Amino acid sequence: MKHPNMMRHSILLGFLAPLTLAAQQQVMIADATALNAPTALRKDRAAATALQATGLPAEQQALILDYGDPEDRPPGLREDSLRRRNEPYIQNYACFRVATFPDDSVKMTILMVPAKENIHMPEDMRPLADFYLVLPEKALSDVNTGRQRPEISRGPRWKNLAPARILLPEELYGTYDLADDSIGMAALRARGMSQAEIDAVVFRCTDRNWPDGIDSYEKRQALLPKFTKYKAFLGARWGDKVLLIVPVEKNRKLPILMRPYVDLYFVYKSSAVEVKKKKRR
């Protein structure tokens, strides 16, 4: 005889099959008060089961669970007073269904809020990286734009890449548009990056998507000498330029105004960077 939890899991999967078909649909958050009771995705077993039913790769399911905590939201949603002030603008988020599932008698939906689709949001509501929400379906409205949900990715892996040290911080290309550099884009593809990983790099290699203390030329000047403290890795090289990956995991002790809370990407003149030998594993 099946254990009751196994039976519940099987029944839930049966419910989920028809519900996940609309996972690509773009939606808006019509009822902003639904955000007042934040839920951590990783603690919601029904949500985890719903993700299994989508057929997404295990790595992508893990990313959704990892970045579905309330602290992964922009400050304008995390803090109660700011969220109440921002309620009229919450409906302007571009969100996409990932999965829907029943929780007791309430139909719930896991939403992806992609950074690239929400650069238009006010500064304290603008995501620097994709984040995920679980909200009641009744709080949402469909938006018929025809746009597909972006592929789930947190950017390229860096742990097996060669470490790099910034020698000349001022040689940074702070507003570089990689999307317009066909040779640079080819270099990213040659390094084996997926399109979703490339999109993350393109989005986060310009200063407007960097931490508050370095997101403009003027702000950056006082902190520029401290750029030598960034722990970085060589992402790609082309012509006289290099792409550096600056992972949040290795830079948690930097001053808060320059500290990444998602992986950052810098385009530097190659002569301004020292690339060390990759450590053998």
Beta strands, then each sheet from edge to edge (+ up, - down):
strand 1: 26-29
strand 2: 95-103
strand 3: 106-113
strand 4: 131-136
strand 5: 140-142
strand 6: 163-166
strand 7: 232-238
strand 8: 241-246
strand 9: 264-269
strand 10: 273-275
sheet 1: 4+ 3- 2+ 1- 5+
sheet 2: 9+ 8- 7+ 6- 10+
end
